[in-house]
Amino acid sequence: MVTFWGGKRKTLVTAQLHYLFMSSTWILPDDLAVPDFPADHPGPGAPVPQHWSKCFGCGDDQPTGLGMEFTTGEGLEVIGRFEVAKRYQGGPGFIHGGILMTAFDEAQGMACNAALRSAVVTAHLGIDFARPIPLGAVLELRSRVEGTVRRKVYTRSEARIVDGPLADPDVVVGSSYGLFIVVGHEHFEKGKDFVDGMPTGDQDISAV
Ligand SMILES: CCCCC/C=C\C/C=C\C/C=C\C/C=C\CCCC(=O)SCCNC(=O)CCNC(=O)[C@H](O)C(C)(C)COP(=O)(O)OP(=O)(O)OC[C@H]1O[C@@H](n2cnc3c(N)ncnc32)[C@H](O)[C@@H]1OP(=O)(O)O
């Protein structure tokens, strides 16, 4: 077992390193509050809209991006999918680790947004790479909010290959834990001189 301090704010992270199982454990705070289930939640299987069209993770107007598509899962879970394109190659034949991390970032951010209906940004993200993921694989990421403390949102996610090469829905090929922070519109105001495109959308949070 390895214990270390992660992030500039010293989030305590304990990683139990095993070779057979996904095993990192992120110690959650004792005062974690579980968010209420939104009254207008559509139930499992409903599409979750992109949060804005130019997003590298989910945007449909971002040709080099991941193009992740999301649906609601059971409870507060969201399910994201994308195919590992050839341009995401790291080692020969396999996904670049940073691409998988990007996908986890997006998926956990979407889980926050679906559960809390608030804009969030990533403060800290941890990842376990459990299996090599081949080009052409279709990855499914299941993500959820574990709880909140003030503006801090604690999230978790697992990835599986559900179609294409090495598909096995019973095998977790990677997992992630993350800390997101709820922010207001003023956070994105700081980017208005650099923004590429004009964020619009029917979600209030998309009109950055
Ligand atoms: C840029 C892309 C995002 C575009 C989003 C567009 C629309 C958003 C709409 C909805 C979102 C929907 C889906 C999202 C989908 C994808 C997500 C992608 C998200 C990203 O990819 S986003 C890019 C990377 N991300 C950043 O660019 C953040 C840079 N950063 C900052 O902007 C500040 O750093 C900030 C705002 C994080 C905090 O600053 P702040 O001044 O507001 O608040 P403060 O410092 O007081 O922290 C409050 C409490 O969090 C604790 N805390 C803070 N940081 C911590 C850390 N690292 N470890 C442990 N604890 C930490 C403190 O200790 C305190 O805790 P306590 O309450 O206990 O005192």
The ligand as an ORCA input file, in Angstrom:
! r2SCAN-3c Opt
* xyz 0 1
  C     -12.345     24.567    -19.401
  C     -13.282     23.451    -19.829
  C     -14.564     23.471    -19.100
  C     -15.620     24.047    -19.920
  C     -16.864     24.014    -19.106
  C     -17.942     24.727    -19.801
  C     -19.135     24.798    -19.197
  C     -19.249     24.205    -17.873
  C     -20.589     23.717    -17.696
  C     -20.843     22.553    -17.144
  C     -19.859     21.539    -16.918
  C     -20.442     20.299    -17.414
  C     -19.679     19.290    -17.719
  C     -18.224     19.371    -17.517
  C     -17.589     18.448    -18.459
  C     -16.303     18.298    -18.524
  C     -15.413     18.737    -17.451
  C     -14.090     19.212    -17.952
  C     -13.645     20.103    -16.841
  C     -12.276     20.600    -17.036
  O     -11.409     19.980    -17.536
  S     -12.007     22.139    -16.343
  C     -10.346     22.498    -16.808
  C      -9.319     22.131    -15.783
  N      -9.528     22.785    -14.499
  C      -9.282     24.072    -14.302
  O      -8.928     24.826    -15.189
  C      -9.447     24.594    -12.877
  C      -8.362     25.600    -12.542
  N      -8.461     25.935    -11.122
  C      -9.260     26.939    -10.689
  O      -9.856     27.664    -11.457
  C      -9.399     27.069     -9.198
  O      -8.310     26.538     -8.527
  C     -10.718     26.389     -8.664
  C     -11.946     27.020     -9.338
  C     -10.683     24.877     -8.929
  C     -10.805     26.622     -7.158
  O     -10.570     27.996     -6.874
  P     -11.618     28.886     -6.035
  O     -10.878     30.143     -5.674
  O     -12.908     29.003     -6.726
  O     -11.902     28.039     -4.720
  P     -10.930     27.602     -3.530
  O      -9.512     27.733     -3.890
  O     -11.422     28.312     -2.303
  O     -11.290     26.037     -3.389
  C     -12.607     25.634     -2.995
  C     -12.425     24.357     -2.180
  O     -11.806     23.363     -3.009
  C     -10.563     22.927     -2.450
  N      -9.631     22.667     -3.553
  C      -9.413     23.465     -4.644
  N      -8.521     22.886     -5.443
  C      -8.161     21.710     -4.861
  C      -7.269     20.656     -5.212
  N      -6.562     20.693     -6.348
  N      -7.156     19.588     -4.392
  C      -7.870     19.530     -3.244
  N      -8.764     20.491     -2.859
  C      -8.883     21.569     -3.659
  C     -10.135     24.061     -1.556
  O      -9.256     23.616     -0.546
  C     -11.481     24.510     -0.995
  O     -11.895     23.567     -0.027
  P     -12.718     23.968      1.305
  O     -14.137     24.219      0.894
  O     -12.597     22.760      2.187
  O     -12.030     25.178      1.866
*
